[in-house]
Amino acid sequence: MTDRQEVLPQRISARIKDVGGVPVSRALPVKERRQIGAWCFLDHAGPAVFKGDDGMKVGPHPHIGLQTFTWMLEGEVLHRDSLGSEQIIRPGQVNLMTAGRGITHTEDSAGRNARLHAAQLWIALPPADSTIAPRFDHYPDLPVWHHDQVSFTLLTGEYGDHRSPVLHFSPLIGMDLLAQQATQTTLDTRPDFEYGFFVLEGQLTYRGEVYTANELVYVGEGLSSVTLTLMKGSRLLLLGGTPVQERIMMWWNFVGYDVQTLQQAVSDWNNGDIRFGTVENAPREPLPAPSYPASRL
């Protein structure tokens, strides 16, 4: 839940991590902010340029209790999973994997484009939906419109008269904003949502404060609108949703609402339980799950 006593807006600088050989900037979860609505994970990969056989190479790994949400900006990535799905994602498209009770997948750079730029997010499934059957969906066409010299792409949820086709299980919104020119724009917001803006490229000014690439500004809830100033070429992710009342717990690639669920997932994965399935003809060995630490019990 949002602490209404905290001073807003809140600035969060992403931490650098390595994912499949690619340096990424991780903005959620961090000590300062664990989630925004049901959005509980945000990695910004690239922009990166690869040489030779370099690129993203993420071996078989599992998920439970979440949706993985990939928004592609540049390059191509091949998704393969234990349902038999095999899908290349290209710029302007979303891949959505609903893990539910368990799924396994791999991610690899694809195509001839030596560049990669993407945002990978997780959405925590509500408790009632956390153990549903896994599924995979690919969305090549999303709502796009232009206003105030900004190109808007609605990734999920609703905004005004626009509706995204992307499957979701809790009230939330995701939107990409790309400034064609230096501009100022005002967005309508829902007072029952909490919101954050992540700078993918360029520069954002909000309430007199400047935010640059790989910074997240959390603006809280109770707002009916926000006014943003963008320099030319700036690109943002807007994330919003109703504050989650339950405590979302995460360990490795697993999301749940109690320790037992996470411990069981670790044990099942490391012991080859059939709940996760297998990715056929995967070129690399499955990644082992680290044990849930006693210090967190």
N, C-alpha and C positions, 0 to 999 in steps of 0.2 A: 504494500500500500504506500501511497505517497505521503511523505511527512510534510505537512503544510507549514511547519515551522522553519523548514530549510530556506536558505536564501536562493532565489531563482533570478535569472537563469543559472544553470550549473554547467561549467565547462569541463569536458572530459577529453583527455588526450589519449589516442589509441596506443596500445603496446604492440611492439613488433614480435611476431611469432613466425615459426616455420611450419608450413603445411604442404606436405608432398613435394618438398624441394623448392617451394615458392614462398618468399617472405610476404607476410600479410600483416595488416594493421588491425588489431582487435580492439573494438570499442565497447563491446558487451560480451560477457559479463565482466565487470571490473569492480574494484572495491567501492568506487564512488556510486556506481549504478548497476544493479543486477539485471534490470529489464525495463522495457517501456511497453505497458500493456502485456500482451502475450509474447512480444518479441523478446527473446532471451539470449540472443547470440548475434553478433555482427562482426564479420571479417571482411576487410577490404583488400582484395588481391590486385596488386599492380597499381598503375600501369607497369608492366614488365616486358622486357624483350629477351627472348631466349636464343641461344646459339646451339647449333647442331641438334643433338637429341635431348637437350635440356627442355624442361617444361614441367607442368603439373603431372605428378605421378602418385596418386593416392591409392594404396592397396586396399583390399577388401576390409571393410570395417562395418560395425553394426550401429543401429540406432533404435531407441524405443521412445515413446511418449512425446514425439515432436513431429513437426514438418520441417524438412530442409527446403530452403527457398533460395534459388540461384537466379540472380539478375545479371545478364551478360551485357557488357558494354563494348568489349573488343576481344577478338580471337574466337576460338571454338574449343569446347570441352565435351568429351564423350562420357556420358553417364551410362553405367551398366549396373543392374541389380539382380537380386535373388528371385525376383518375379519374372525374370526373362526380359525385362525392359532394356533397350539399347537405343539411346537417343543423343544426338549431337545438339548442343545448344549453341545458338549464334546470337550476335548482338541484337538487342531489342526484344529478346525472348526470356521467358521464365520457365525453369524446371522446378517442379514441386513434388517432393517425395514425402508421403505421409507414412511415417514409420509405424505408428500404432503399437501393437504388441511386439513387433520386431521385424527388421529387414536388414539386409547387407547390401552395400554398393561399393563401386569404385569410381574414380574420376581421373581422366587423363586428358592432357592437351591433345587437340586433334587439328587436322587440316594443315594448310601450308603457312598460315599466318603465324609468325614468330612472336606475336604480341599477345598479352593476356591482361584483361582488365574486367573485374567482376566483383560483385558483392554477394557474399554467402551469408544467409541469415537462418536462424532457427525460430520457429514459433512453437511455444509450449502448447500441447493439446490440453483442453480442459480435463479434469479428472474423469468425467463421464465418458470421454472419448479417447482416453489415453491408451486403451488396449484394443482399439478397433483393428480390423484387418488392414494390413498395409496396402498401399496403392501408389502408383506413379502417374503424374500428369504433366503434359508438355503444353505450354501456351505460347504459340508463335505470334498471336495478334492481341494487342492490348489497346485500351482507349488512349488516344493521343489528341491533345488540343493545344492551342496557342493563345496566350493572353499576356499583356504587359511585357512583350519581348521575351517571354519565357515559354519554352516548350515543356508541356506537362505530359507525363506518362503515368497512368494509374495502374499500379502493379497489383494491388489487391484492395478489396473494400469498395467504398462508395465515396464520391465527391460531387456535390451538386447533382446534375442530371446524369453523371457518368457512373457506370457500373463495371467493375472488373469481373471477368469470368473465372478468376482464380479461386479455387476452393479454400474456404476457411471455416473454422469451427467456433470462433469467438469474435466479438466486435473489435475490428481493427482496420487500419489503413496503412498502405505503403504507397509512396509516390516518388517519382523521379522528376527533378526540376533542372532544366538546362537553360541558362541565360544566353540568349542570342546576342544581346547587347547589355551594356551596363544599365541597370534598371532597378526599380523598386516595385514590389508587388505585395498585395495584401491577400491572405488566405483565410477563408472561413474555417473555423474549427469548432468542434463539439465540446462544450463545457464538461461533459462526463468522460471525455478522453484525456489521457496524458499524452504529451507529444515530445519528440526530439527531432533535431535536424543534424544529419551527418554530412560533413563536407567531403565529397569525393574528389573534387578538383576546384581550384580557384579560391574565392573568398566570399564569405557571408558576413554582413553586418546586421546585428540584431540588438535593439535597445542600446545602441552606441558602442557595443563591443564587437570587435572583429574576430572572426573564426576562420581558420585556414584549413588546408587539406588534412584529413585524418583527425579532425577535431569534431566532437559531438557536443551540441548544445541542447541540454534538457530544459524545456520551458515549462513543464508541469501540466496541471489540469486547471479547469475552471475558466478557460479562455474561450471567447467567442470569435476571436480573430487574431492573427499575427501578421506583422508587417516586416518584410525582409528586404534588404538592399544587397544586390548581387553585382559583382564585376563581370564583364563580358567573359563568356566561356566557363563560368562557374557552374558546377554541377552538385546537386544536393540529393540526399535521400530524406524524405519525410517519413517518420515512423510514428504511429499513434495507436491507441487502443484503450479500452476501459482498464483501470488498474486491477490487477489480479489479486483477489482476496486471499487465496491459498498461498502457502509458501512453496515456490518452485525450487526443487532440488536438482542439481546437476552433478554428474560425475562422468568424466571422459566424454563419451558420445551419447550418454544416456540422460534422459529427463524423467523425473518422477515426483511424487509428493510424499514419499517416505523412504527411509534408509533401506528397508527390506527389499523394496522394488529395485533399487540400484544395485544392492549386493547380489540379488538373484540374477540380474542381467549380466553382471560381471562373471559369475560362476557359470551361467548357461553358455555364454559366448566362449569362454576359455575351455569349456568341456565339449564344445561342438554340438550343442543342443539344436534340434531341428527347427526350433522357433524362428531362427534367423535365416535359414536356408543357405544357399551358396551361390556365388556368381560363377557361372560356367566358364571354364577356360580362362580364369583370371591369370594375368601374367606375373603376379606377385603373391607372396604368402600373406595370409590374413594377419592383421595387426593385433597383437595381444592386448587385452584389457588390463590396465593396472588395478591392483587390489584396492578395494575401498579402505581408506586408512582408519585405524582404530581411533586416531585423534579426532575424527569427525563424528564418532558415534555419540 
